[in-house]
């Protein structure tokens, strides 16, 4: 009987809690709907005023997520400038741009997410489908001011979501002490690499991460292939086992046979990095994120676009667009969108280049002398002309695994490329079907 | 009431009344305070909790009907139903309901017992005496109740939630609340996974390797730990403390870091291990690019990580073995190995057998080891989303969680659970039979 009493006490305690939780849930629902009404009105007003005088919410306070180190420095600079100009207090927190979409999935609906956050563009599809981000409120302006790749990357289902901040792609890093100039075609590269190769002393002419489809795709695109049809928006049209893809696979095999006869598992990013720093690697396919490290190691390096293939085309590297997105659960959508637009403005993007060395996405900055004179950036910018943004539809997540496996098998074993690519395509199609 | 036989009039009447409404039976038995308290409890529950309970159950069954409404620009107009929160709330209500039923049953039992006392002619206790009696007799239960309730909500609730997810379509990109609703789909996820073309091939292959790996990992670390424990325990060995500290170090270093370093060490082309092999004059071994050597490397590296635990454990067991057993054996002429086989080994197995099962279950799901060391590679052309060294859990991670397919991940974890639980139960029963034998200790 006393058990009953104790149980009753415990239950009453829990029960009270539950009751409150139930009430808070419905209250929160009520409150948000009234907030929704307000932002609906604000949106309506902004529409009336023709986006000239957005109704910034009273007492708005913004939370921003950005990367650490140099990028964090820039984010704080932007926050200060914004507060100076508009009087809205802004706090910046460090949440890495690759972690932010995942974190937002749980934090967003709970009201804990940042109002504006940095994210890689290939998550746009996922975030938009899950209802985590707001549309770009200034899409006309943004579309005119930024390069096409940045706009395509940040759009999903015909709507623009992202406010582009920086673009990056990979290029050919080369050791200037060991090679006078960068090769223009792959034939030249093959010659130079063969001359340099000395496996007994662990010297290699060329290395790239074969097991990472991020890099492999550049050859597929260079031969005219694609991942998804209709500009990477149609998940039912997979171009990964086309003739172009097979040609690319054969080319990759040629690289293995002629200048890089080691197993794929042994070509890791760390190994590549350390060999390049020691001057034992002539050509290295890498991105601007590695530049600082090479500079610190004292390597005299240059960056060139990837050499031309035998069909006269440049390999189409995947580019990644870092953009600011506005959290759909933000209490201050107008203020947040204004902040994101401010961060994507000319002054702010130039400042970002100065602090972090990352390539801006604005059309009016691509001819800027400071940017053009930076050897790393100009090389990357040139390659960026031929780059394609990674597909951002949710189905893209199913592609990485099987394609990496296919290229591994093509590289390591004497497997028929058409067979390997057909298998990979089947795996991807099955996985996409499971997503429906 | 004429049907009541054996003079159990009061007992049955009391029980029946308590069945009708909590406390009635107690009042019938003249325990007024107790009866009143029970009745008040039921009234409280009925009054305040009926409606929320019905709402909760409705939420659990339908998982929400109202979709979130968004304005043209994406801002939220109406919150809508959050299916997952509804599910959790529903489970909580279901558990609370079960608790209430338990209390109700206690109430009936109490009325019956007190009634039986009255049938025998004893006088039922008054309230103060009841409390004192319960405190004495049921002290253990009273202490356990709060932890039981706590465990119910922190262990059972998440388990049930995880299992129920497998029967929904909770997955990205189209069924992630709160923007979208989640629905019950029954066994659809199970069937679609089985029909998934490459499923049977990959699943069987990965399952077999997972079992082999778990067995190998468990036994190699067990016997290596035993070996070192015996060494450390031997009277001939000096500086025992030093050796013990040195050998515990692998356990102390964070596994993730060590794994990444091992990964570089075993690099087929540039790693130090192969360089040493070449220096000696042997051929370099393709550690990561050959399926067999990759598996070999995993087992060997896992020994480094796993043996300190067993070594520490067995050192303890060994010191507890009576020295006289060994002396008697020596006198009888038993050699070293015979002593080990007949005295040490059985005693150690006896004490650590249940831990072997736990270790097996642990290694079955040893995600870190596989994902960080070989990433599941090398690539296997006949597998889908899995490499040659992938175990079930790392395969499922690549297939589902990287793509937000929570329901599918839940389905496979149920499969894994069935395999591991089945093996563990079977093994436990065998061990218990083993334990019931007479062990001279």
Contacts between the chains, C-beta under 8 A, distances in Angstrom:
chain1	res1	chain2	res2	distance
A	1	B	34	5.8
A	1	B	106	7.7
A	1	B	110	5.8
A	1	B	130	5.8
A	1	B	131	7.7
A	1	B	134	5.3
A	2	B	131	6.1
A	2	B	134	3.8
A	2	B	135	6.3
A	2	B	138	6.4
A	2	B	142	5.9
A	3	B	106	6.5
A	3	B	134	7.3
A	3	B	138	6.0
A	3	B	141	5.4
A	3	B	142	6.2
A	3	B	145	5.9
A	4	B	37	7.9
A	4	B	38	7.0
A	4	B	41	7.4
A	4	B	103	5.3
A	4	B	106	5.6
A	4	B	107	6.8
A	5	B	37	7.2
A	6	B	142	5.8
A	6	B	145	4.9
A	6	B	146	7.1
A	7	B	99	6.7
A	7	B	102	7.7
A	7	B	103	5.6
A	7	B	145	6.0
A	7	B	149	7.4
A	8	B	41	5.4
A	8	B	103	7.2
A	10	B	145	6.8
A	10	B	146	5.9
A	10	B	149	5.1
A	11	B	96	6.8
A	11	B	99	6.4
A	11	B	100	7.7
A	11	B	149	7.8
A	14	B	96	7.5
A	14	B	149	7.4
A	14	B	153	7.5
A	15	B	49	7.2
A	15	B	96	7.3
A	18	B	52	7.8
A	18	B	92	6.6
A	18	B	96	7.8
A	19	B	48	7.7
A	19	B	52	7.2
A	21	B	89	8.0
A	22	B	52	6.1
A	22	B	89	7.4
A	25	B	85	7.1
A	28	B	79	7.4
A	29	B	79	4.3
A	32	B	76	6.3
A	32	B	79	5.1
A	33	B	77	6.8
A	33	B	78	5.3
A	33	B	79	6.2
A	36	B	71	7.3
A	36	B	75	6.3
A	36	B	76	5.0
A	36	B	77	4.3
A	36	B	78	6.7
A	37	B	77	7.4
A	39	B	71	7.6
A	39	B	75	4.6
A	40	B	71	5.2
A	40	B	75	6.5
A	40	B	77	6.1
A	43	B	71	6.2
A	43	B	72	7.8
A	43	B	73	5.3
A	43	B	75	6.3
A	105	B	176	7.0
A	105	B	404	8.0
A	109	B	82	7.2
A	109	B	177	7.4
A	109	B	178	5.0
A	125	B	173	6.9
A	126	B	172	6.1
A	126	B	173	5.5
A	126	B	404	7.3
A	129	B	172	7.0
A	129	B	173	3.7
A	129	B	174	6.3
A	129	B	176	7.5
A	129	B	179	8.0
A	130	B	172	6.4
A	130	B	173	6.3
A	130	B	176	4.3
A	130	B	179	5.9
A	130	B	180	7.7
A	131	B	68	6.8
A	131	B	70	7.1
A	131	B	74	7.9
A	131	B	176	7.7
A	131	B	178	7.4
A	131	B	179	2.7
A	131	B	180	7.3
A	132	B	179	7.7
A	133	B	74	7.4
A	134	B	73	6.7
A	134	B	74	4.3
A	134	B	75	6.4
A	135	B	73	5.3
A	135	B	74	4.8
A	137	B	73	6.6
A	202	B	270	6.7
A	211	B	377	8.0
A	262	B	268	7.4
A	262	B	269	4.6
A	263	B	268	5.5
A	263	B	269	7.0
A	263	B	286	6.0
A	263	B	288	7.2
A	263	B	289	3.7
A	264	B	289	6.9
A	265	B	267	8.0
A	265	B	268	6.5
A	265	B	287	7.9
A	265	B	288	3.5
A	265	B	289	4.7
A	265	B	377	5.9
A	265	B	378	6.1
A	266	B	267	5.3
A	266	B	268	4.3
A	266	B	269	3.9
A	266	B	270	6.5
A	266	B	271	7.9
A	266	B	288	6.9
A	266	B	289	7.1
A	267	B	269	7.8
A	268	B	263	7.9
A	268	B	264	7.6
A	268	B	267	6.9
A	270	B	264	6.5
A	271	B	264	7.8
A	271	B	267	6.5
A	271	B	269	7.7
A	271	B	270	5.2
A	328	B	70	7.9
A	328	B	74	5.8
A	328	B	75	7.2
A	328	B	76	6.6
A	328	B	179	8.0
A	329	B	76	7.1
A	333	B	73	7.9
A	333	B	75	5.3
A	394	B	172	6.4
A	394	B	173	3.9
A	394	B	403	7.8
A	397	B	402	6.2
A	397	B	403	4.5
A	398	B	403	6.3
A	401	B	385	5.1
A	401	B	398	5.8
A	401	B	402	8.0
A	402	B	384	7.5
A	402	B	385	6.7
A	404	B	379	7.5
A	405	B	379	3.9
A	405	B	380	7.5
A	405	B	381	7.7
A	405	B	387	7.1
A	406	B	379	7.8
A	408	B	377	7.2
A	408	B	378	6.8
A	408	B	379	3.9
A	409	B	379	5.2
A	409	B	381	5.6
A	412	B	289	5.7
A	412	B	378	7.0
A	412	B	379	7.6
A	415	B	381	6.7
A	420	B	381	6.9
A	423	B	381	6.4
A	426	B	197	7.1
A	426	B	198	7.7
A	427	B	198	6.5
A	427	B	384	4.7
A	427	B	385	6.6
A	430	B	196	5.7
A	430	B	197	5.3
A	430	B	198	6.7
A	430	B	384	7.0
A	431	B	384	8.0
A	431	B	385	7.2
A	431	B	399	7.4
A	431	B	403	7.5
A	434	B	192	6.3
A	434	B	193	7.7
A	434	B	196	6.3
A	434	B	405	7.0
A	434	B	408	7.1
A	435	B	171	7.4
A	435	B	172	7.9
A	435	B	173	7.2
A	435	B	174	7.9
A	435	B	403	7.1
A	435	B	405	7.3
A	436	B	174	7.9
